[in-house]
Amino acid sequence: MSGTHPAVTDADALDDRDWFEGHPGRAYRLRRGYEGWWIVERRPGGELLRTWTAMTSPNLPDTDAALREAWQAAAFPRR
């Protein structure tokens, strides 16, 4: 994938909203992105933060603890 990622579509935004409304106790979500990438989402309040990663496995446990680590690693990679 090039240095830019596809824009979030209206369908993506609605899906994200519906997912977080259906999981009110959750702060993190992992969903498939484009071309083998994954999107790790964080909702610390009313806003939704997304980061892309190629290193996250779909076998990652679906828990906020595991996704928090994946989000941090993708959002703030070591250089």
C-alpha positions as CSV (number, residue, x, y, z in Angstrom):
1,M,0.0,0.0,0.0
2,S,1.2,3.5,-0.7
3,G,2.0,6.1,2.0
4,T,-1.7,7.1,2.1
5,H,-4.7,5.1,3.1
6,P,-8.2,5.2,1.6
7,A,-10.6,7.7,3.1
8,V,-13.1,6.4,5.6
9,T,-16.4,5.9,3.8
10,D,-19.8,6.7,5.1
11,A,-20.5,3.0,5.4
12,D,-17.3,2.6,7.5
13,A,-18.4,5.5,9.8
14,L,-21.8,4.0,10.3
15,D,-20.4,0.6,11.0
16,D,-18.0,2.0,13.6
17,R,-20.8,4.0,15.2
18,D,-23.1,1.0,15.3
19,W,-20.3,-1.3,16.7
20,F,-19.4,1.0,19.5
21,E,-23.1,1.7,20.4
22,G,-23.6,-2.1,20.5
23,H,-20.5,-2.5,22.8
24,P,-20.8,0.4,25.2
25,G,-18.1,-1.0,27.6
26,R,-15.4,-1.2,24.9
27,A,-12.8,1.4,24.1
28,Y,-11.0,-0.5,21.2
29,R,-12.0,-2.3,18.1
30,L,-10.0,-4.2,15.4
31,R,-11.4,-4.4,11.9
32,R,-10.2,-5.3,8.5
33,G,-9.0,-2.5,6.3
34,Y,-7.8,-2.6,2.7
35,E,-5.2,-4.6,0.9
36,G,-4.2,-6.7,3.9
37,W,-4.0,-3.8,6.4
38,W,-5.9,-3.7,9.7
39,I,-7.5,-0.7,11.4
40,V,-7.2,-0.5,15.2
41,E,-9.7,2.0,16.6
42,R,-9.8,3.7,19.9
43,R,-12.7,5.6,21.4
44,P,-11.5,7.4,24.5
45,G,-14.6,9.6,24.7
46,G,-16.9,10.8,22.0
47,E,-14.2,10.9,19.3
48,L,-12.9,7.9,17.3
49,L,-9.2,7.6,16.6
50,R,-8.0,5.2,13.9
51,T,-4.6,3.8,13.1
52,W,-3.6,1.4,10.4
53,T,-1.3,-1.5,10.9
54,A,0.0,-4.3,8.7
55,M,1.4,-6.2,11.7
56,T,-1.8,-7.0,13.6
57,S,-3.0,-10.5,13.3
58,P,-6.7,-11.4,13.0
59,N,-5.9,-13.9,15.8
60,L,-5.3,-11.1,18.3
61,P,-7.6,-11.5,21.3
62,D,-10.7,-9.4,21.0
63,T,-10.1,-7.6,24.3
64,D,-9.5,-4.0,25.1
65,A,-6.2,-5.0,26.8
66,A,-4.8,-6.7,23.7
67,L,-6.1,-4.0,21.3
68,R,-4.7,-1.2,23.5
69,E,-1.2,-2.7,23.0
70,A,-1.8,-3.1,19.3
71,W,-3.1,0.5,19.0
72,Q,-0.1,1.9,20.9
73,A,2.3,-0.1,18.8
74,A,0.7,1.1,15.5
75,A,0.1,4.7,16.5
76,F,3.6,5.2,18.1
77,P,6.0,2.8,16.3
78,R,9.6,2.7,17.6
79,R,11.9,4.2,15.1
